[in-house]
């Protein structure tokens, strides 16, 4: 299949991964792959999307946006699309709920979408997760297309088929695995982002470098946020994550390395969301990379110099979250809800040096509490 304005890139990268549930063994993976057929890099998304839809001949087309992407991104593709209905829902993590799904499902029902229809999701990670979830469960599943509009979604959330919604302030508590018919990455959408959204997505880019490529990490930390080459970093992240997922699509083993920074990060996100002081996903992951880096240091997986490099750069870019001392144990206990756990044991993914990662590493609530206390003590 040929698209105008599209690029396919070959990546070669070596990642060493260690899996340590109760014993240790060492695996070495060589990632040398093109992007999967359903992920494309576009310089001209309107015509490229029009061509794809023309080949698929869907019976009906619906576009799902939020108030921001309707205003800033829909004009880029709207006129190129065949007849379709545009549905707009509220943006933000607070809207990633079952009640918003009901609005989407009702719109799909009112439009009489059948199983030969397609839902085009034009938005960031929240809308991509929720829109894909709605499409995957409507009439037991219809095709959906992701047009991620944020750096977070382009570098991470739109890759790999993880879909879901929050439940009682627990992140992504209800969801499914389902790959989109197409994910189209268009870096031009990043020009519509405020700085805080760009910074949020950057945390996932940093994470990918820390677990896959020391040289890439060194290149990233030599520059500030606004000096980064986003086209290159989106390609690197998409290719690396796709390579991992190809080997472990359902997160039984290797794919768990992508959760570095997320065990504590998701607990922080849930805590602040429930307290009415929502933080951005990337802010939570950035704090998670420091706290879990400290845990990795205590377990002799990460040396002191590397930990200091990580925390100094992250604090320079993100500053520091204001985590109350009296909430540390409560946040640590939220990690017991993490999807990677087994029984009442928190199993996380940690860095092993820079450029490598380990998974299924037990982290006690006490260790997480101490890591949060360490984070609070850091000087910017």
C-alpha positions in Angstrom: 0.0 0.0 0.0 1.4 3.4 -1.0 0.5 6.7 0.5 1.6 10.2 -0.6 3.8 12.1 1.8 4.5 9.1 4.0 7.8 7.9 5.4 8.9 4.5 6.6 12.0 4.3 8.6 14.2 1.4 9.6 15.6 1.3 13.1 18.4 -0.7 14.6 18.8 -0.7 18.3 19.9 -3.2 20.9 18.2 -3.4 24.2 19.2 -5.7 27.0 16.4 -6.8 29.3 16.4 -8.8 32.4 13.3 -10.5 33.8 13.4 -11.1 37.6 10.2 -12.4 39.1 11.9 -14.7 41.7 15.0 -15.7 39.9 17.2 -13.9 37.3 18.1 -14.5 33.7 19.4 -12.3 31.0 18.0 -11.8 27.5 19.3 -9.7 24.7 17.1 -8.4 21.9 18.1 -6.8 18.7 15.4 -4.5 17.4 15.7 -3.9 13.6 12.3 -3.3 12.2 10.2 -1.0 10.1 7.0 0.5 11.5 4.0 -1.9 11.4 1.8 -1.5 8.4 -0.9 0.2 10.5 1.4 3.0 11.6 2.5 5.7 9.2 4.3 9.0 9.3 2.5 11.7 7.3 3.5 15.1 6.0 0.0 15.6 4.5 -2.6 14.0 6.6 -5.8 15.1 4.8 -5.0 13.5 1.4 -3.3 10.5 3.0 -6.4 9.8 5.1 -8.7 10.3 2.1 -6.7 7.7 0.1 -6.8 5.2 3.0 -10.6 5.6 3.4 -11.1 5.3 -0.3 -9.4 1.9 -0.4 -11.3 0.6 2.7 -14.8 1.7 1.5 -16.4 2.0 5.0 -20.2 2.2 5.1 -20.1 5.2 7.5 -17.5 7.5 9.0 -17.6 9.2 12.3 -14.9 11.6 13.6 -14.5 12.0 17.4 -12.8 15.1 18.7 -12.7 17.3 21.8 -13.2 21.1 21.9 -9.5 21.7 21.3 -8.9 19.3 18.4 -12.2 20.4 16.8 -10.9 23.9 16.6 -7.2 23.4 16.0 -6.8 20.0 14.2 -10.1 19.1 12.5 -9.7 21.9 9.8 -6.5 20.1 8.7 -8.4 16.9 7.7 -12.1 17.8 7.6 -12.4 19.0 4.0 -10.5 16.0 2.7 -12.9 13.4 4.3 -15.9 11.8 2.6 -19.3 12.4 4.2 -19.0 12.0 7.9 -20.4 13.0 11.3 -18.3 15.0 13.8 -18.9 14.3 17.5 -17.2 16.4 20.1 -16.8 15.5 23.8 -15.1 17.3 26.7 -11.3 17.1 26.9 -9.3 16.1 29.9 -8.6 13.1 32.2 -11.7 13.9 34.2 -13.8 13.1 31.1 -12.2 9.6 30.6 -15.1 7.9 32.2 -17.9 5.5 31.5 -20.4 8.4 31.3 -18.5 9.9 28.4 -18.4 6.5 26.7 -22.2 6.5 26.9 -22.3 9.8 25.1 -20.0 8.3 22.3 -21.9 5.0 22.1 -25.2 6.9 21.9 -23.9 9.1 19.0 -22.7 6.0 17.2 -26.1 4.4 17.7 -28.0 7.5 16.6 -25.9 7.6 13.5 -26.7 4.0 12.8 -23.1 2.9 12.5 -22.8 -0.7 11.5 -19.9 -3.1 11.8 -18.5 -1.9 8.5 -18.2 1.6 9.8 -15.1 3.4 11.2 -14.5 5.8 14.0 -11.7 8.4 13.4 -10.3 9.6 16.8 -8.7 13.0 16.6 -7.1 13.8 19.9 -4.5 13.1 22.5 -3.9 10.1 24.7 -7.1 10.5 26.7 -9.3 10.6 23.6 -7.4 7.9 21.8 -7.7 5.5 24.8 -11.4 6.3 25.2 -12.4 6.5 21.6 -10.6 3.3 20.7 -12.3 1.6 23.7 -15.7 2.7 22.5 -15.1 1.5 19.0 -13.7 -1.8 20.2 -16.8 -2.5 22.3 -19.5 -1.1 20.0 -21.3 -4.0 18.3 -18.4 -6.2 19.5 -16.0 -4.0 17.6 -15.7 -1.7 14.6 -12.5 -0.3 13.0 -11.0 2.8 14.4 -8.3 5.2 13.2 -6.1 7.2 15.5 -4.8 10.6 14.6 -2.9 11.5 17.7 -2.5 15.3 18.2 -0.2 15.5 21.2 3.4 14.5 21.7 2.3 12.1 24.5 -0.1 10.3 22.1 2.3 10.3 19.1 5.3 9.0 21.0 3.5 6.6 23.2 -0.2 6.4 23.9 -1.3 5.7 20.3 1.2 2.9 19.8 0.4 -0.7 20.9 -3.4 -1.1 21.1 -3.9 -0.4 24.8 -7.3 1.1 25.3 -9.4 2.0 28.3 -11.0 4.4 30.7 -10.6 5.4 34.3 -12.8 4.0 37.0 -13.3 5.6 40.4 -10.1 7.7 39.8 -8.1 4.6 39.0 -6.1 5.1 35.8 -7.1 2.9 32.8 -8.9 0.5 35.2 -11.3 -0.8 32.5 -10.0 -1.6 29.0 -9.1 -3.9 26.2 -6.2 -4.6 23.8 -7.2 -3.8 20.2 -5.0 -2.4 17.4 -6.4 0.4 15.3 -6.8 0.0 11.5 -4.5 2.9 11.1 -2.4 5.2 13.3 -1.2 8.3 11.4 1.5 10.4 13.0 1.7 14.0 11.9 4.2 16.2 13.7 2.5 19.3 12.5 -0.2 18.9 15.1 2.4 19.6 17.8 2.4 23.3 16.7 -1.1 23.6 18.3 0.1 22.5 21.7 0.7 24.7 24.7 4.0 24.2 26.4 2.6 22.2 29.3 1.2 19.6 26.9 4.5 19.3 25.0 6.3 18.9 28.3 3.9 16.2 29.4 4.5 14.1 26.3 8.3 14.6 26.6 8.3 12.4 29.7 7.4 9.4 27.6 10.2 10.2 25.1 12.7 10.5 28.0 11.5 7.1 29.4 12.0 5.4 26.0 15.5 6.7 25.8 16.3 5.7 29.4 15.3 2.1 28.8 16.6 1.7 25.2 19.4 3.9 24.1 22.1 5.7 26.2 23.3 7.7 23.3 19.8 9.0 22.6 19.5 9.9 26.3 22.7 11.8 26.2 21.5 13.7 23.1 18.2 14.5 24.8 19.7 15.8 28.1 22.1 18.0 26.2 19.1 20.1 25.0 16.2 22.0 26.6 12.6 21.3 25.8 12.2 23.7 22.9 15.5 22.6 21.3 14.5 19.0 20.7 14.0 17.5 17.2 10.4 16.3 17.5 10.2 14.6 14.1 13.2 12.4 15.0 12.1 11.7 18.5 8.6 10.7 17.4 10.1 8.2 14.9 12.5 6.8 17.5 9.8 6.4 20.1 7.2 4.9 17.7 9.7 2.4 16.3 11.1 1.3 19.6 7.7 0.8 21.2 6.4 -1.0 18.1 9.4 -3.3 18.2 8.7 -4.2 21.9 5.0 -4.8 21.3 5.6 -7.0 18.3 7.4 -9.4 20.6 4.9 -9.2 23.4 1.5 -7.7 22.3 -0.4 -8.6 25.5 2.2 -7.5 28.0 3.0 -11.0 29.4 6.7 -10.2 29.8 9.0 -7.8 27.7 6.3 -5.2 27.1 6.3 -4.5 30.8 9.6 -2.5 30.5 7.5 0.3 28.9 6.0 0.8 32.4 9.2 2.2 33.9 8.2 5.3 35.9 4.5 4.4 35.8 4.0 2.4 39.0 4.6 5.4 41.2 3.6 7.7 38.4 0.0 6.3 38.1 -0.3 6.3 41.9 0.6 10.0 41.9 -1.8 10.7 39.1 -4.7 8.9 40.8 -4.0 10.7 44.1 -4.0 14.2 42.6 -7.0 13.4 40.5 -9.1 12.2 43.5 -8.0 15.2 45.5 -9.2 17.7 42.9 -5.7 18.8 42.0 -5.2 17.0 38.7 -1.6 16.8 37.3 -0.6 15.9 33.8 0.4 12.4 32.9 3.9 13.4 32.0 4.4 15.3 35.2 3.5 12.1 37.1 5.7 9.9 34.9 8.6 12.4 35.4 8.3 12.1 39.2 7.9 8.4 38.8 11.2 8.2 36.9 13.0 9.8 39.8 11.3 7.9 42.6 11.6 4.5 40.8 15.2 5.5 39.8 15.9 5.8 43.6 14.3 2.3 44.1 16.5 1.0 41.3 19.6 2.5 43.0 18.7 0.9 46.3 18.4 -2.5 44.5 21.8 -1.9 42.9 20.3 -1.7 39.4 21.3 1.9 38.8 24.5 3.7 39.9 24.5 7.0 41.8 25.8 9.0 38.9 23.0 7.8 36.6 20.4 8.6 39.2 21.8 12.1 39.6 21.8 12.7 35.8 18.2 11.6 35.6 16.9 13.7 38.5 18.8 16.8 37.6 17.5 16.8 34.0 13.9 16.0 35.0 13.8 18.6 37.7 15.2 21.2 35.3 12.4 20.4 32.8 9.5 19.7 35.1 10.2 21.2 38.5 8.9 19.3 41.5 5.4 18.2 42.4 4.1 19.4 45.7 3.5 16.1 47.5 2.2 16.4 51.1 4.3 14.5 53.6 1.1 13.1 55.2 0.0 11.6 51.9 3.1 9.5 51.1 1.7 6.2 52.6 -1.7 6.8 50.9 0.0 7.3 47.5 2.1 4.2 48.1 -1.0 2.1 48.8 -2.6 3.3 45.6 0.2 1.3 43.8 -1.5 -1.9 45.0 -4.1 -1.2 42.2 -1.4 -1.3 39.5 -2.4 -3.7 36.7 1.1 -5.2 36.6 0.7 -6.6 40.1 0.2 -10.2 41.2 -2.0 -10.7 44.2 -1.0 -8.1 46.8 2.5 -7.8 45.5 3.5 -4.6 43.6 5.5 -5.7 40.6 7.2 -2.9 38.7 9.6 -2.2 35.9 12.9 -0.6 36.8 15.9 0.7 34.9 19.0 -1.4 34.9 21.6 1.2 34.2 20.8 3.6 31.3 19.6 1.9 28.1 18.3 -1.3 29.8 15.3 -2.3 31.9 14.0 -5.1 34.1 10.5 -6.1 34.9 8.5 -8.0 37.6 10.6 -6.4 40.3 8.9 -6.4 43.7 8.5 -3.0 45.3 7.0 -2.8 48.7 4.7 0.1 49.8 7.4 1.0 52.3 10.0 1.3 49.5 7.6 3.5 47.5 6.9 5.7 50.5 10.7 6.2 51.0 11.2 6.9 47.3 8.5 9.6 47.6 10.2 11.1 50.6 13.5 11.1 48.7 11.8 13.0 45.9 10.4 15.6 48.3 14.0 16.2 49.6 15.5 17.0 46.2 16.7 20.5 45.5 16.0 22.1 42.1 
